[in-house]
Amino acid sequence: MSETKKELSFEEALAQLESIVNKMEEGEVPLEKAMEYYAEGSKLSKICHDKLVNAEKQMKEILREDNERSSFEIQEEN
């Protein structure tokens, strides 16, 4: 689980986070191990969040065909 020290891709961090969630949902995890999983999951969650925020920032400015920057807003469905 200490792979968070190297640069994980979004997909790697998410896969590790999902693995931790699955282990925790089994319910047979001792308290000490559950605390370790929780701490590691928090780190992985932050990695995923930061990568998503960065991707959103990059998507907000896209190049138009004439190489001029243009704002890009995602339309939310109501």
Phi and psi restraints in degrees (value plus and minus 20) as a CYANA .aco file:
   2 SER   PHI    -101.2   -61.2
   2 SER   PSI      -6.4    33.6
   3 GLU   PHI     -90.0   -50.0
   3 GLU   PSI     -28.8    11.2
   4 THR   PHI     -86.4   -46.4
   4 THR   PSI     -34.9     5.1
   5 LYS   PHI     -90.3   -50.3
   5 LYS   PSI     -52.3   -12.3
   6 LYS   PHI    -105.6   -65.6
   6 LYS   PSI     144.5   184.5
   7 GLU   PHI     -94.4   -54.4
   7 GLU   PSI      88.4   128.4
   8 LEU   PHI    -109.4   -69.4
   8 LEU   PSI     126.4   166.4
   9 SER   PHI     -95.9   -55.9
   9 SER   PSI     146.2   186.2
  10 PHE   PHI     -77.1   -37.1
  10 PHE   PSI     -64.9   -24.9
  11 GLU   PHI     -84.7   -44.7
  11 GLU   PSI     -59.5   -19.5
  12 GLU   PHI     -85.1   -45.1
  12 GLU   PSI     -65.4   -25.4
  13 ALA   PHI     -83.2   -43.2
  13 ALA   PSI     -62.3   -22.3
  14 LEU   PHI     -84.9   -44.9
  14 LEU   PSI     -61.4   -21.4
  15 ALA   PHI     -82.6   -42.6
  15 ALA   PSI     -62.3   -22.3
  16 GLN   PHI     -86.0   -46.0
  16 GLN   PSI     -60.5   -20.5
  17 LEU   PHI     -82.6   -42.6
  17 LEU   PSI     -63.8   -23.8
  18 GLU   PHI     -82.0   -42.0
  18 GLU   PSI     -57.6   -17.6
  19 SER   PHI     -83.0   -43.0
  19 SER   PSI     -63.3   -23.3
  20 ILE   PHI     -83.9   -43.9
  20 ILE   PSI     -64.7   -24.7
  21 VAL   PHI     -79.5   -39.5
  21 VAL   PSI     -63.6   -23.6
  22 ASN   PHI     -80.7   -40.7
  22 ASN   PSI     -63.0   -23.0
  23 LYS   PHI     -83.7   -43.7
  23 LYS   PSI     -61.5   -21.5
  24 MET   PHI     -87.7   -47.7
  24 MET   PSI     -55.7   -15.7
  25 GLU   PHI     -90.4   -50.4
  25 GLU   PSI     -40.7    -0.7
  26 GLU   PHI     -84.1   -44.1
  26 GLU   PSI     -47.6    -7.6
  27 GLY   PHI      61.3   101.3
  27 GLY   PSI     -21.7    18.3
  28 GLU   PHI    -124.2   -84.2
  28 GLU   PSI       9.1    49.1
  29 VAL   PHI    -117.3   -77.3
  29 VAL   PSI     105.8   145.8
  30 PRO   PHI     -80.7   -40.7
  30 PRO   PSI     134.0   174.0
  31 LEU   PHI     -74.8   -34.8
  31 LEU   PSI     -67.6   -27.6
  32 GLU   PHI     -80.0   -40.0
  32 GLU   PSI     -63.8   -23.8
  33 LYS   PHI     -87.4   -47.4
  33 LYS   PSI     -58.7   -18.7
  34 ALA   PHI     -81.8   -41.8
  34 ALA   PSI     -58.6   -18.6
  35 MET   PHI     -86.3   -46.3
  35 MET   PSI     -59.1   -19.1
  36 GLU   PHI     -83.6   -43.6
  36 GLU   PSI     -65.6   -25.6
  37 TYR   PHI     -80.4   -40.4
  37 TYR   PSI     -62.2   -22.2
  38 TYR   PHI     -82.1   -42.1
  38 TYR   PSI     -65.1   -25.1
  39 ALA   PHI     -83.2   -43.2
  39 ALA   PSI     -65.2   -25.2
  40 GLU   PHI     -85.5   -45.5
  40 GLU   PSI     -61.0   -21.0
  41 GLY   PHI     -82.5   -42.5
  41 GLY   PSI     -57.2   -17.2
  42 SER   PHI     -83.3   -43.3
  42 SER   PSI     -62.1   -22.1
  43 LYS   PHI     -83.5   -43.5
  43 LYS   PSI     -64.5   -24.5
  44 LEU   PHI     -85.5   -45.5
  44 LEU   PSI     -58.7   -18.7
  45 SER   PHI     -81.7   -41.7
  45 SER   PSI     -60.9   -20.9
  46 LYS   PHI     -85.4   -45.4
  46 LYS   PSI     -61.0   -21.0
  47 ILE   PHI     -79.0   -39.0
  47 ILE   PSI     -67.9   -27.9
  48 CYS   PHI     -81.1   -41.1
  48 CYS   PSI     -65.6   -25.6
  49 HIS   PHI     -81.0   -41.0
  49 HIS   PSI     -67.8   -27.8
  50 ASP   PHI     -80.9   -40.9
  50 ASP   PSI     -60.3   -20.3
  51 LYS   PHI     -87.6   -47.6
  51 LYS   PSI     -57.8   -17.8
  52 LEU   PHI     -87.2   -47.2
  52 LEU   PSI     -60.5   -20.5
  53 VAL   PHI     -82.7   -42.7
  53 VAL   PSI     -63.0   -23.0
  54 ASN   PHI     -82.5   -42.5
  54 ASN   PSI     -63.4   -23.4
  55 ALA   PHI     -82.8   -42.8
  55 ALA   PSI     -60.3   -20.3
  56 GLU   PHI     -83.2   -43.2
  56 GLU   PSI     -61.9   -21.9
  57 LYS   PHI     -80.8   -40.8
  57 LYS   PSI     -62.4   -22.4
  58 GLN   PHI     -86.0   -46.0
  58 GLN   PSI     -55.5   -15.5
  59 MET   PHI     -94.4   -54.4
  59 MET   PSI     -42.9    -2.9
  60 LYS   PHI     -89.3   -49.3
  60 LYS   PSI     -44.6    -4.6
  61 GLU   PHI    -140.6  -100.6
  61 GLU   PSI      89.6   129.6
  62 ILE   PHI    -138.3   -98.3
  62 ILE   PSI     136.4   176.4
  63 LEU   PHI    -104.9   -64.9
  63 LEU   PSI     110.4   150.4
  64 ARG   PHI     -98.7   -58.7
  64 ARG   PSI     154.1   194.1
  65 GLU   PHI     -79.8   -39.8
  65 GLU   PSI     -49.9    -9.9
  66 ASP   PHI    -110.5   -70.5
  66 ASP   PSI      -3.2    36.8
  67 ASN   PHI      45.7    85.7
  67 ASN   PSI      -4.2    35.8
  68 GLU   PHI    -109.4   -69.4
  68 GLU   PSI     120.8   160.8
  69 ARG   PHI     -94.3   -54.3
  69 ARG   PSI     122.5   162.5
  70 SER   PHI    -158.3  -118.3
  70 SER   PSI     120.3   160.3
  71 SER   PHI     -87.7   -47.7
  71 SER   PSI     125.6   165.6
  72 PHE   PHI    -147.7  -107.7
  72 PHE   PSI      95.4   135.4
  73 GLU   PHI    -135.4   -95.4
  73 GLU   PSI     114.1   154.1
  74 ILE   PHI    -104.8   -64.8
  74 ILE   PSI     105.2   145.2
  75 GLN   PHI     -99.7   -59.7
  75 GLN   PSI     101.2   141.2
  76 GLU   PHI    -106.4   -66.4
  76 GLU   PSI     120.1   160.1
  77 GLU   PHI    -101.9   -61.9
  77 GLU   PSI     118.6   158.6
